[in-house]
Amino acid sequence: MRIKNYFTYLSLIALSVALPAYADVALKDNSEIVGKWTMTGESLKLEGERKSVTSAWEFKADGTLISVATDSLGRTKEMTVAVKYLIEDGLLKKQVSPGREKYESCSVVQKEGADMVLRCTNLFLFLTKK
C-alpha cells in the first residue's frame, strides 16, 4: 500500500469514529406520523443533554399540525398553534409560523415503536406517540 493511500485510509477511519452514528429514516407518507405525540425533550445534539419541554403535537391526515405548548411560568398557560405540514422526499416539512409559506425541513433520525427523534434546523426533538 502506498503511503498516500495509507494516510487517506487512516483519515477516513478517524473521521468515521468522530461523526455521530445515525442514519435518517425516510418517511413514505404522513400515515407514519398521523396522531398525537408528546414532546419529551429537545437538545442541540442527539446524545447531548435534553431540555425538558411540555408540548404536544397532533399530525392530522389533512396536513395540519396542531402544536399545544404549556408554559407554567408565562402569562399564558397554554398556547395552541396550527401550521401546515407535508412529507416530501422522506422529510417532514412544516411551516415555520402560521400564514407564512416558509417551511422548515426535519428528518427522522430514529423511529422505534412509539418513539421518534426529529432533527430540525437547530434542534433534535424527542417525541413519544400517545
The first five atom37 places (N, CA, C, CB, O) and aatype in JSON, in Angstrom:
{
  "aatype": [12, 1, 9, 11, 2, 18, 13, 16, 18, 10, 15, 10, 9, 0, 10, 15, 19, 0, 10, 14, 0, 18, 0, 3, 19, 0, 10, 11, 3, 2, 15, 6, 9, 19, 7, 11, 17, 16, 12, 16, 7, 6, 15, 10, 11, 10, 6, 7, 6, 1, 11, 15, 19, 16, 15, 0, 17, 6, 13, 11, 0, 3, 7, 16, 10, 9, 15, 19, 0, 16, 3, 15, 10, 7, 1, 16, 11, 6, 12, 16, 19, 0, 19, 11, 18, 10, 9, 6, 3, 7, 10, 10, 11, 11, 5, 19, 15, 14, 7, 1, 6, 11, 18, 6, 15, 4, 15, 19, 19, 5, 11, 6, 7, 0, 3, 12, 19, 10, 1, 4, 16, 2, 10, 13, 10, 13, 10, 16, 11, 11],
  "atom_mask": [
    [1, 1, 1, 1, 1],
    [1, 1, 1, 1, 1],
    [1, 1, 1, 1, 1],
    [1, 1, 1, 1, 1],
    [1, 1, 1, 1, 1],
    [1, 1, 1, 1, 1],
    [1, 1, 1, 1, 1],
    [1, 1, 1, 1, 1],
    [1, 1, 1, 1, 1],
    [1, 1, 1, 1, 1],
    [1, 1, 1, 1, 1],
    [1, 1, 1, 1, 1],
    [1, 1, 1, 1, 1],
    [1, 1, 1, 1, 1],
    [1, 1, 1, 1, 1],
    [1, 1, 1, 1, 1],
    [1, 1, 1, 1, 1],
    [1, 1, 1, 1, 1],
    [1, 1, 1, 1, 1],
    [1, 1, 1, 1, 1],
    [1, 1, 1, 1, 1],
    [1, 1, 1, 1, 1],
    [1, 1, 1, 1, 1],
    [1, 1, 1, 1, 1],
    [1, 1, 1, 1, 1],
    [1, 1, 1, 1, 1],
    [1, 1, 1, 1, 1],
    [1, 1, 1, 1, 1],
    [1, 1, 1, 1, 1],
    [1, 1, 1, 1, 1],
    [1, 1, 1, 1, 1],
    [1, 1, 1, 1, 1],
    [1, 1, 1, 1, 1],
    [1, 1, 1, 1, 1],
    [1, 1, 1, 0, 1],
    [1, 1, 1, 1, 1],
    [1, 1, 1, 1, 1],
    [1, 1, 1, 1, 1],
    [1, 1, 1, 1, 1],
    [1, 1, 1, 1, 1],
    [1, 1, 1, 0, 1],
    [1, 1, 1, 1, 1],
    [1, 1, 1, 1, 1],
    [1, 1, 1, 1, 1],
    [1, 1, 1, 1, 1],
    [1, 1, 1, 1, 1],
    [1, 1, 1, 1, 1],
    [1, 1, 1, 0, 1],
    [1, 1, 1, 1, 1],
    [1, 1, 1, 1, 1],
    [1, 1, 1, 1, 1],
    [1, 1, 1, 1, 1],
    [1, 1, 1, 1, 1],
    [1, 1, 1, 1, 1],
    [1, 1, 1, 1, 1],
    [1, 1, 1, 1, 1],
    [1, 1, 1, 1, 1],
    [1, 1, 1, 1, 1],
    [1, 1, 1, 1, 1],
    [1, 1, 1, 1, 1],
    [1, 1, 1, 1, 1],
    [1, 1, 1, 1, 1],
    [1, 1, 1, 0, 1],
    [1, 1, 1, 1, 1],
    [1, 1, 1, 1, 1],
    [1, 1, 1, 1, 1],
    [1, 1, 1, 1, 1],
    [1, 1, 1, 1, 1],
    [1, 1, 1, 1, 1],
    [1, 1, 1, 1, 1],
    [1, 1, 1, 1, 1],
    [1, 1, 1, 1, 1],
    [1, 1, 1, 1, 1],
    [1, 1, 1, 0, 1],
    [1, 1, 1, 1, 1],
    [1, 1, 1, 1, 1],
    [1, 1, 1, 1, 1],
    [1, 1, 1, 1, 1],
    [1, 1, 1, 1, 1],
    [1, 1, 1, 1, 1],
    [1, 1, 1, 1, 1],
    [1, 1, 1, 1, 1],
    [1, 1, 1, 1, 1],
    [1, 1, 1, 1, 1],
    [1, 1, 1, 1, 1],
    [1, 1, 1, 1, 1],
    [1, 1, 1, 1, 1],
    [1, 1, 1, 1, 1],
    [1, 1, 1, 1, 1],
    [1, 1, 1, 0, 1],
    [1, 1, 1, 1, 1],
    [1, 1, 1, 1, 1],
    [1, 1, 1, 1, 1],
    [1, 1, 1, 1, 1],
    [1, 1, 1, 1, 1],
    [1, 1, 1, 1, 1],
    [1, 1, 1, 1, 1],
    [1, 1, 1, 1, 1],
    [1, 1, 1, 0, 1],
    [1, 1, 1, 1, 1],
    [1, 1, 1, 1, 1],
    [1, 1, 1, 1, 1],
    [1, 1, 1, 1, 1],
    [1, 1, 1, 1, 1],
    [1, 1, 1, 1, 1],
    [1, 1, 1, 1, 1],
    [1, 1, 1, 1, 1],
    [1, 1, 1, 1, 1],
    [1, 1, 1, 1, 1],
    [1, 1, 1, 1, 1],
    [1, 1, 1, 1, 1],
    [1, 1, 1, 1, 1],
    [1, 1, 1, 0, 1],
    [1, 1, 1, 1, 1],
    [1, 1, 1, 1, 1],
    [1, 1, 1, 1, 1],
    [1, 1, 1, 1, 1],
    [1, 1, 1, 1, 1],
    [1, 1, 1, 1, 1],
    [1, 1, 1, 1, 1],
    [1, 1, 1, 1, 1],
    [1, 1, 1, 1, 1],
    [1, 1, 1, 1, 1],
    [1, 1, 1, 1, 1],
    [1, 1, 1, 1, 1],
    [1, 1, 1, 1, 1],
    [1, 1, 1, 1, 1],
    [1, 1, 1, 1, 1],
    [1, 1, 1, 1, 1],
    [1, 1, 1, 1, 1]
  ],
  "atom_positions": [
    [[0.86, -1.18, 0.0], [0.0, 0.0, 0.0], [0.9, 1.23, 0.0], [-0.98, 0.01, 1.24], [1.84, 1.34, 0.78]],
    [[0.59, 2.15, -0.88], [1.38, 3.37, -0.95], [1.09, 4.24, 0.28], [1.06, 4.15, -2.26], [0.0, 4.17, 0.85]],
    [[2.04, 5.04, 0.67], [1.92, 5.87, 1.88], [0.77, 6.86, 1.75], [3.23, 6.63, 2.15], [0.04, 7.07, 2.72]],
    [[0.59, 7.46, 0.59], [-0.51, 8.42, 0.41], [-1.86, 7.74, 0.64], [-0.45, 9.04, -1.01], [-2.72, 8.29, 1.33]],
    [[-2.05, 6.56, 0.08], [-3.3, 5.81, 0.27], [-3.47, 5.4, 1.73], [-3.32, 4.57, -0.63], [-4.59, 5.39, 2.25]],
    [[-2.37, 5.06, 2.38], [-2.42, 4.67, 3.78], [-2.95, 5.81, 4.65], [-1.03, 4.23, 4.26], [-3.81, 5.6, 5.5]],
    [[-2.42, 7.04, 4.43], [-2.87, 8.18, 5.21], [-4.32, 8.56, 4.89], [-1.96, 9.38, 4.96], [-5.06, 8.98, 5.78]],
    [[-4.73, 8.41, 3.65], [-6.13, 8.64, 3.29], [-7.03, 7.65, 4.01], [-6.33, 8.53, 1.76], [-8.09, 8.03, 4.53]],
    [[-6.62, 6.4, 4.05], [-7.38, 5.36, 4.73], [-7.49, 5.66, 6.23], [-6.73, 3.99, 4.5], [-8.58, 5.54, 6.8]],
    [[-6.4, 6.04, 6.86], [-6.41, 6.38, 8.28], [-7.29, 7.59, 8.55], [-4.99, 6.64, 8.78], [-7.98, 7.64, 9.57]],
    [[-7.27, 8.57, 7.67], [-8.11, 9.77, 7.83], [-9.59, 9.4, 7.78], [-7.78, 10.81, 6.73], [-10.39, 9.91, 8.57]],
    [[-9.96, 8.52, 6.87], [-11.35, 8.09, 6.77], [-11.8, 7.33, 8.01], [-11.55, 7.22, 5.53], [-12.93, 7.5, 8.47]],
    [[-10.93, 6.51, 8.56], [-11.26, 5.79, 9.79], [-11.46, 6.77, 10.94], [-10.15, 4.77, 10.13], [-12.42, 6.65, 11.69]],
    [[-10.57, 7.73, 11.07], [-10.68, 8.73, 12.15], [-11.94, 9.55, 11.99], [-9.45, 9.65, 12.17], [-12.6, 9.86, 12.98]],
    [[-12.29, 9.92, 10.76], [-13.49, 10.71, 10.51], [-14.75, 9.91, 10.85], [-13.53, 11.16, 9.04], [-15.69, 10.46, 11.42]],
    [[-14.77, 8.63, 10.5], [-15.96, 7.82, 10.78], [-16.15, 7.62, 12.28], [-15.84, 6.45, 10.09], [-17.29, 7.49, 12.73]],
    [[-15.09, 7.59, 13.05], [-15.2, 7.46, 14.5], [-15.71, 8.76, 15.12], [-13.83, 7.07, 15.11], [-16.46, 8.74, 16.09]],
    [[-15.3, 9.9, 14.56], [-15.66, 11.2, 15.12], [-17.1, 11.61, 14.79], [-14.72, 12.26, 14.6], [-17.7, 12.37, 15.55]],
    [[-17.65, 11.12, 13.7], [-19.0, 11.51, 13.3], [-20.04, 10.71, 14.08], [-19.2, 11.31, 11.8], [-19.81, 9.54, 14.4]],
    [[-21.19, 11.34, 14.39], [-22.24, 10.59, 15.09], [-22.78, 9.47, 14.21], [-23.38, 11.54, 15.51], [-22.87, 9.61, 12.99]],
    [[-23.13, 8.36, 14.84], [-23.58, 7.19, 14.09], [-25.09, 7.11, 14.07], [-22.99, 5.9, 14.7], [-25.7, 6.49, 14.94]],
    [[-25.69, 7.74, 13.08], [-27.12, 7.61, 12.89], [-27.44, 7.81, 11.42], [-27.9, 8.61, 13.77], [-26.75, 8.54, 10.71]],
    [[-28.48, 7.15, 10.99], [-28.93, 7.28, 9.61], [-30.39, 7.71, 9.64], [-28.73, 5.95, 8.81], [-31.19, 7.19, 10.42]],
    [[-30.72, 8.63, 8.79], [-32.09, 9.13, 8.76], [-33.06, 8.04, 8.28], [-32.19, 10.37, 7.85], [-32.71, 7.18, 7.48]],
    [[-34.28, 8.13, 8.8], [-35.36, 7.23, 8.4], [-36.25, 8.01, 7.44], [-36.17, 6.7, 9.65], [-36.82, 9.04, 7.82]],
    [[-36.38, 7.55, 6.22], [-37.21, 8.24, 5.23], [-38.68, 7.92, 5.46], [-36.78, 7.85, 3.78], [-39.06, 6.75, 5.53]],
    [[-39.5, 8.94, 5.58], [-40.94, 8.76, 5.72], [-41.54, 8.53, 4.34], [-41.6, 9.98, 6.41], [-41.2, 9.24, 3.39]],
    [[-42.43, 7.55, 4.21], [-43.09, 7.28, 2.93], [-44.24, 8.25, 2.69], [-43.59, 5.83, 2.88], [-44.42, 8.78, 1.59]],
    [[-45.01, 8.47, 3.74], [-46.14, 9.4, 3.68], [-46.53, 9.78, 5.11], [-47.36, 8.78, 2.91], [-45.89, 9.34, 6.06]],
    [[-47.57, 10.59, 5.25], [-47.93, 11.07, 6.59], [-48.6, 10.01, 7.47], [-48.84, 12.25, 6.47], [-48.77, 10.23, 8.66]],
    [[-48.97, 8.86, 6.9], [-49.61, 7.81, 7.71], [-48.68, 7.31, 8.82], [-50.04, 6.64, 6.82], [-49.15, 6.76, 9.81]],
    [[-47.39, 7.5, 8.65], [-46.42, 7.04, 9.65], [-46.37, 7.96, 10.88], [-45.05, 6.96, 9.02], [-45.85, 7.56, 11.92]],
    [[-46.9, 9.17, 10.76], [-46.82, 10.11, 11.89], [-48.18, 10.65, 12.33], [-45.93, 11.26, 11.52], [-48.26, 11.32, 13.36]],
    [[-49.24, 10.38, 11.58], [-50.57, 10.9, 11.95], [-50.93, 10.44, 13.35], [-51.66, 10.42, 10.93], [-50.76, 9.28, 13.71]],
    [[-51.43, 11.39, 14.14], [-51.83, 11.09, 15.51], [-51.24, 12.1, 16.48], [0.0, 0.0, 0.0], [-50.66, 13.11, 16.09]],
    [[-51.41, 11.79, 17.77], [-50.95, 12.7, 18.83], [-49.6, 12.23, 19.38], [-52.0, 12.78, 19.96], [-49.39, 11.05, 19.63]],
    [[-48.71, 13.2, 19.55], [-47.37, 12.96, 20.05], [-47.08, 13.9, 21.22], [-46.32, 13.13, 18.93], [-47.5, 15.05, 21.2]],
    [[-46.37, 13.41, 22.21], [-45.91, 14.24, 23.31], [-44.42, 14.5, 23.11], [-46.18, 13.56, 24.69], [-43.65, 13.57, 22.91]],
    [[-44.03, 15.77, 23.16], [-42.62, 16.1, 23.06], [-42.01, 15.91, 24.45], [-42.4, 17.56, 22.51], [-42.42, 16.56, 25.41]],
    [[-41.04, 15.03, 24.54], [-40.43, 14.72, 25.83], [-39.14, 15.49, 26.08], [-40.16, 13.25, 25.93], [-38.65, 15.51, 27.21]],
    [[-38.59, 16.13, 25.06], [-37.37, 16.9, 25.24], [-36.84, 17.45, 23.95], [0.0, 0.0, 0.0], [-37.29, 17.1, 22.86]],
    [[-35.85, 18.33, 24.09], [-35.14, 18.87, 22.93], [-33.68, 19.02, 23.31], [-35.75, 20.25, 22.48], [-33.34, 19.18, 24.48]],
    [[-32.81, 18.96, 22.3], [-31.38, 19.02, 22.54], [-30.66, 19.54, 21.31], [-30.84, 17.64, 22.93], [-31.14, 19.38, 20.19]],
    [[-29.5, 20.16, 21.53], [-28.68, 20.62, 20.41], [-27.97, 19.44, 19.73], [-27.64, 21.65, 20.9], [-27.65, 19.5, 18.55]],
    [[-27.73, 18.36, 20.49], [-27.05, 17.18, 19.99], [-27.91, 15.95, 20.26], [-25.64, 17.02, 20.64], [-28.68, 15.92, 21.22]],
    [[-27.78, 14.96, 19.41], [-28.55, 13.73, 19.59], [-28.24, 13.08, 20.93], [-28.25, 12.75, 18.44], [-29.15, 12.62, 21.62]],
    [[-26.99, 13.03, 21.29], [-26.57, 12.41, 22.55], [-26.31, 13.45, 23.64], [-25.33, 11.57, 22.33], [-25.74, 13.12, 24.68]],
    [[-26.73, 14.7, 23.4], [-26.48, 15.77, 24.36], [-27.51, 15.83, 25.47], [0.0, 0.0, 0.0], [-28.46, 15.04, 25.51]],
    [[-27.31, 16.78, 26.36], [-28.24, 16.98, 27.46], [-29.59, 17.45, 26.92], [-27.68, 18.0, 28.48], [-29.65, 18.36, 26.09]],
    [[-30.66, 16.82, 27.4], [-32.01, 17.16, 26.93], [-32.66, 18.18, 27.85], [-32.88, 15.91, 26.85], [-32.64, 18.05, 29.07]],
    [[-33.23, 19.2, 27.22], [-34.02, 20.18, 27.95], [-35.45, 19.66, 27.98], [-33.94, 21.62, 27.29], [-35.99, 19.25, 26.96]],
    [[-36.05, 19.68, 29.15], [-37.42, 19.22, 29.29], [-38.38, 20.25, 28.7], [-37.76, 18.96, 30.77], [-38.22, 21.45, 28.93]],
    [[-39.35, 19.8, 27.94], [-40.36, 20.68, 27.36], [-41.74, 20.08, 27.61], [-40.12, 20.9, 25.83], [-41.9, 18.86, 27.74]],
    [[-42.73, 20.95, 27.66], [-44.11, 20.48, 27.82], [-44.88, 20.93, 26.59], [-44.76, 21.04, 29.13], [-45.37, 22.05, 26.51]],
    [[-44.98, 20.02, 25.63], [-45.61, 20.34, 24.37], [-46.21, 19.07, 23.78], [-44.6, 20.97, 23.39], [-45.72, 17.97, 24.01]],
    [[-47.28, 19.25, 23.03], [-47.92, 18.13, 22.35], [-48.14, 18.51, 20.9], [-49.27, 17.73, 23.03], [-48.52, 19.65, 20.6]],
    [[-47.91, 17.58, 20.01], [-48.14, 17.78, 18.58], [-49.19, 16.79, 18.13], [-46.83, 17.63, 17.76], [-49.19, 15.63, 18.54]],
    [[-50.09, 17.26, 17.27], [-51.05, 16.36, 16.63], [-50.94, 16.54, 15.12], [-52.51, 16.62, 17.13], [-51.26, 17.6, 14.58]],
    [[-50.49, 15.47, 14.46], [-50.42, 15.47, 13.0], [-51.76, 14.96, 12.5], [-49.23, 14.59, 12.47], [-52.13, 13.82, 12.77]],
    [[-52.48, 15.79, 11.77], [-53.77, 15.38, 11.21], [-53.54, 14.9, 9.78], [-54.8, 16.56, 11.24], [-52.59, 15.3, 9.11]],
    [[-54.42, 14.03, 9.32], [-54.29, 13.44, 7.97], [-54.43, 14.49, 6.87], [-55.34, 12.35, 7.77], [-53.95, 14.27, 5.76]],
    [[-55.08, 15.63, 7.17], [-55.28, 16.67, 6.15], [-54.07, 17.59, 5.98], [-56.49, 17.5, 6.5], [-54.15, 18.58, 5.24]],
    [[-52.95, 17.3, 6.65], [-51.74, 18.12, 6.5], [-51.66, 19.27, 7.49], [0.0, 0.0, 0.0], [-50.92, 20.22, 7.26]],
    [[-52.41, 19.19, 8.58], [-52.38, 20.21, 9.62], [-51.63, 19.65, 10.83], [-53.81, 20.66, 10.02], [-51.88, 18.52, 11.25]],
    [[-50.72, 20.45, 11.37], [-50.01, 20.11, 12.59], [-50.46, 21.07, 13.67], [-48.46, 20.16, 12.39], [-50.29, 22.28, 13.55]],
    [[-51.05, 20.53, 14.73], [-51.51, 21.36, 15.84], [-50.54, 21.17, 16.98], [-52.98, 21.0, 16.27], [-50.34, 20.05, 17.47]],
    [[-49.93, 22.27, 17.4], [-48.96, 22.25, 18.49], [-49.57, 22.95, 19.7], [-47.63, 22.93, 18.07], [-50.06, 24.07, 19.6]],
    [[-49.53, 22.27, 20.84], [-50.03, 22.84, 22.09], [-48.86, 22.87, 23.06], [-51.24, 22.01, 22.67], [-48.36, 21.83, 23.48]],
    [[-48.44, 24.09, 23.43], [-47.32, 24.26, 24.36], [-47.86, 24.77, 25.69], [-46.25, 25.25, 23.78], [-48.72, 25.65, 25.73]],
    [[-47.35, 24.21, 26.77], [-47.75, 24.62, 28.11], [-46.58, 25.34, 28.76], [-48.21, 23.4, 28.96], [-45.46, 24.84, 28.76]],
    [[-46.85, 26.52, 29.31], [-45.81, 27.32, 29.96], [-46.29, 27.7, 31.35], [-45.48, 28.6, 29.12], [-47.13, 28.58, 31.51]],
    [[-45.77, 27.03, 32.34], [-46.23, 27.28, 33.71], [-45.73, 28.61, 34.26], [-45.77, 26.16, 34.63], [-46.29, 29.11, 35.23]],
    [[-44.7, 29.2, 33.66], [-44.14, 30.46, 34.16], [-44.62, 31.69, 33.4], [-42.64, 30.4, 34.12], [-44.46, 32.81, 33.88]],
    [[-45.2, 31.49, 32.24], [-45.6, 32.62, 31.4], [-46.97, 33.16, 31.71], [0.0, 0.0, 0.0], [-47.68, 32.64, 32.58]],
    [[-47.35, 34.21, 30.99], [-48.67, 34.82, 31.18], [-49.77, 33.93, 30.65], [-48.74, 36.18, 30.5], [-50.87, 33.89, 31.21]],
    [[-49.49, 33.22, 29.57], [-50.49, 32.31, 29.02], [-50.11, 30.9, 29.43], [-50.59, 32.43, 27.47], [-48.98, 30.47, 29.2]],
    [[-51.03, 30.19, 30.01], [-50.75, 28.82, 30.47], [-50.6, 27.85, 29.31], [-51.87, 28.34, 31.4], [-49.81, 26.9, 29.39]],
    [[-51.36, 28.08, 28.24], [-51.33, 27.17, 27.11], [-51.48, 27.94, 25.81], [-52.44, 26.11, 27.25], [-52.29, 28.86, 25.71]],
    [[-50.69, 27.55, 24.82], [-50.77, 28.22, 23.53], [-50.92, 27.14, 22.45], [-49.5, 29.11, 23.27], [-50.15, 26.18, 22.4]],
    [[-51.93, 27.33, 21.6], [-52.19, 26.38, 20.52], [-51.92, 27.06, 19.18], [-53.64, 25.85, 20.58], [-52.41, 28.15, 18.92]],
    [[-51.13, 26.39, 18.34], [-50.79, 26.92, 17.03], [-51.03, 25.82, 15.99], [-49.3, 27.41, 16.98], [-50.65, 24.67, 16.2]],
    [[-51.66, 26.18, 14.89], [-51.89, 25.24, 13.79], [-51.08, 25.7, 12.59], [-53.41, 25.14, 13.43], [-51.17, 26.85, 12.17]],
    [[-50.28, 24.79, 12.04], [-49.49, 25.07, 10.85], [-49.68, 23.92, 9.86], [-47.97, 25.26, 11.21], [-50.21, 22.86, 10.21]],
    [[-49.25, 24.13, 8.63], [-49.32, 23.09, 7.61], [-48.05, 22.25, 7.67], [-49.51, 23.7, 6.19], [-46.99, 22.72, 8.08]],
    [[-48.17, 20.99, 7.25], [-47.0, 20.13, 7.11], [-47.21, 19.22, 5.92], [-46.76, 19.3, 8.41], [-48.33, 19.03, 5.45]],
    [[-46.12, 18.65, 5.43], [-46.17, 17.67, 4.35], [-44.95, 16.78, 4.42], [-46.26, 18.37, 2.97], [-43.95, 17.12, 5.05]],
    [[-45.04, 15.65, 3.77], [-43.91, 14.73, 3.67], [-43.42, 14.82, 2.23], [-44.31, 13.25, 4.06], [-44.17, 14.58, 1.29]],
    [[-42.15, 15.16, 2.08], [-41.57, 15.32, 0.75], [-40.15, 14.78, 0.76], [-41.59, 16.82, 0.3], [-39.34, 15.16, 1.61]],
    [[-39.84, 13.9, -0.17], [-38.51, 13.27, -0.26], [-38.09, 12.62, 1.05], [-37.47, 14.31, -0.68], [-36.91, 12.65, 1.41]],
    [[-39.05, 12.04, 1.78], [-38.76, 11.35, 3.02], [-38.63, 12.25, 4.24], [0.0, 0.0, 0.0], [-38.44, 11.77, 5.35]],
    [[-38.75, 13.57, 4.04], [-38.6, 14.54, 5.12], [-39.94, 15.1, 5.55], [-37.68, 15.67, 4.7], [-40.88, 15.17, 4.76]],
    [[-40.02, 15.5, 6.8], [-41.17, 16.24, 7.32], [-40.88, 17.71, 7.09], [-41.43, 15.92, 8.85], [-39.88, 18.24, 7.58]],
    [[-41.76, 18.38, 6.36], [-41.62, 19.81, 6.13], [-42.81, 20.49, 6.78], [-41.53, 20.15, 4.6], [-43.96, 20.2, 6.45]],
    [[-42.52, 21.42, 7.72], [-43.59, 22.1, 8.44], [-43.41, 23.61, 8.36], [-43.64, 21.65, 9.91], [-42.28, 24.11, 8.32]],
    [[-44.54, 24.31, 8.35], [-44.49, 25.77, 8.32], [-43.76, 26.28, 9.54], [-45.91, 26.36, 8.25], [-43.9, 25.74, 10.64]],
    [[-42.96, 27.33, 9.35], [-42.25, 27.95, 10.46], [-43.24, 28.67, 11.37], [-41.17, 28.92, 9.94], [-43.12, 28.61, 12.6]],
    [[-44.2, 29.36, 10.77], [-45.26, 30.03, 11.54], [-46.52, 30.1, 10.69], [-44.81, 31.46, 11.99], [-46.45, 30.07, 9.46]],
    [[-47.68, 30.18, 11.34], [-48.94, 30.19, 10.6], [-49.02, 31.36, 9.62], [-50.12, 30.25, 11.58], [-48.59, 32.47, 9.92]],
    [[-49.57, 31.09, 8.45], [-49.78, 32.14, 7.46], [-48.58, 32.46, 6.59], [0.0, 0.0, 0.0], [-48.72, 33.17, 5.59]],
    [[-47.4, 31.96, 6.94], [-46.2, 32.19, 6.12], [-45.91, 30.93, 5.32], [-44.97, 32.58, 7.01], [-46.14, 29.82, 5.8]],
    [[-45.43, 31.1, 4.14], [-45.14, 29.94, 3.29], [-43.69, 29.49, 3.41], [-45.46, 30.26, 1.84], [-43.19, 28.81, 2.51]],
    [[-43.01, 29.85, 4.5], [-41.66, 29.39, 4.75], [-41.75, 28.08, 5.55], [-40.82, 30.47, 5.52], [-42.43, 28.01, 6.57]],
    [[-41.05, 27.06, 5.07], [-41.09, 25.75, 5.7], [-39.72, 25.36, 6.24], [-41.58, 24.69, 4.7], [-38.69, 25.74, 5.7]],
    [[-39.74, 24.59, 7.33], [-38.54, 24.02, 7.93], [-38.56, 22.53, 7.64], [-38.47, 24.31, 9.47], [-39.59, 21.88, 7.8]],
    [[-37.43, 22.0, 7.22], [-37.32, 20.56, 6.96], [-36.78, 19.85, 8.19], [-36.43, 20.29, 5.74], [-35.79, 20.29, 8.79]],
    [[-37.42, 18.76, 8.55], [-36.98, 17.94, 9.67], [-36.83, 16.51, 9.18], [-37.99, 18.02, 10.87], [-37.7, 15.98, 8.49]],
    [[-35.73, 15.88, 9.53], [-35.55, 14.48, 9.17], [-35.79, 13.62, 10.4], [-34.13, 14.23, 8.58], [-35.53, 14.03, 11.53]],
    [[-36.28, 12.42, 10.16], [-36.48, 11.47, 11.25], [-35.16, 10.74, 11.43], [-37.67, 10.46, 10.95], [-34.71, 10.0, 10.54]],
    [[-34.53, 10.94, 12.58], [-33.25, 10.32, 12.87], [-33.45, 8.91, 13.42], [-32.45, 11.17, 13.87], [-32.72, 7.98, 13.06]],
    [[-34.45, 8.76, 14.29], [-34.76, 7.46, 14.86], [-36.27, 7.32, 14.95], [-34.1, 7.27, 16.25], [-36.98, 8.29, 15.24]],
    [[-36.76, 6.12, 14.7], [-38.19, 5.84, 14.87], [-38.3, 4.38, 15.27], [-39.02, 6.14, 13.55], [-38.15, 3.47, 14.46]],
    [[-38.57, 4.19, 16.58], [-38.67, 2.84, 17.12], [-39.9, 2.76, 18.0], [-37.38, 2.45, 17.92], [-40.01, 3.5, 18.98]],
    [[-40.82, 1.89, 17.67], [-42.04, 1.75, 18.45], [-42.79, 3.07, 18.51], [0.0, 0.0, 0.0], [-43.13, 3.65, 17.48]],
    [[-43.06, 3.54, 19.73], [-43.8, 4.79, 19.91], [-42.89, 6.01, 19.99], [-44.65, 4.71, 21.16], [-43.38, 7.13, 20.15]],
    [[-41.57, 5.83, 19.88], [-40.63, 6.94, 20.0], [-40.09, 7.37, 18.64], [-39.48, 6.57, 20.91], [-39.85, 6.56, 17.75]],
    [[-39.91, 8.69, 18.51], [-39.37, 9.26, 17.28], [-38.48, 10.43, 17.64], [-40.52, 9.71, 16.32], [-38.8, 11.21, 18.54]],
    [[-37.36, 10.56, 16.95], [-36.45, 11.69, 17.12], [-36.37, 12.43, 15.79], [-35.03, 11.23, 17.6], [-36.05, 11.84, 14.75]],
    [[-36.66, 13.73, 15.82], [-36.56, 14.57, 14.64], [-35.32, 15.46, 14.74], [-37.83, 15.43, 14.47], [-35.01, 15.98, 15.81]],
    [[-34.63, 15.63, 13.62], [-33.54, 16.6, 13.55], [-34.05, 17.75, 12.68], [-32.21, 15.95, 12.96], [-34.17, 17.62, 11.46]],
    [[-34.34, 18.87, 13.32], [-34.81, 20.06, 12.62], [-33.62, 21.01, 12.44], [-35.99, 20.76, 13.39], [-32.48, 20.61, 12.68]],
    [[-33.86, 22.23, 12.04], [-32.79, 23.16, 11.7], [-31.71, 23.25, 12.77], [-33.36, 24.51, 11.45], [-30.53, 23.09, 12.45]],
    [[-32.07, 23.51, 14.0], [-31.07, 23.69, 15.04], [-31.25, 22.79, 16.26], [-31.09, 25.11, 15.49], [-30.5, 22.91, 17.22]],
    [[-32.23, 21.9, 16.23], [-32.55, 21.1, 17.4], [-32.91, 19.67, 17.05], [-33.67, 21.72, 18.16], [-33.39, 19.38, 15.96]],
    [[-32.67, 18.78, 17.99], [-33.21, 17.44, 17.95], [-34.44, 17.46, 18.85], [-32.15, 16.36, 18.41], [-34.38, 17.94, 19.98]],
    [[-35.55, 16.96, 18.35], [-36.8, 16.91, 19.1], [-37.14, 15.45, 19.38], [-37.95, 17.63, 18.32], [-37.13, 14.62, 18.48]],
    [[-37.45, 15.15, 20.64], [-37.75, 13.79, 21.08], [-39.24, 13.69, 21.35], [-36.92, 13.41, 22.35], [-39.77, 14.4, 22.21]],
    [[-39.92, 12.8, 20.61], [-41.38, 12.67, 20.72], [-41.78, 11.24, 21.02], [-42.06, 13.14, 19.42], [-41.1, 10.29, 20.63]],
    [[-42.89, 11.1, 21.73], [-43.48, 9.8, 22.02], [-44.94, 9.83, 21.62], [-43.31, 9.41, 23.52], [-45.67, 10.75, 22.0]],
    [[-45.38, 8.83, 20.86], [-46.76, 8.78, 20.41], [-47.66, 8.37, 21.56], [-46.91, 7.8, 19.23], [-47.34, 7.46, 22.32]],
    [[-48.78, 9.07, 21.68], [-49.76, 8.78, 22.76], [-50.59, 7.58, 22.39], [-50.68, 9.99, 23.02], [-51.46, 7.18, 23.16]]
  ]
}
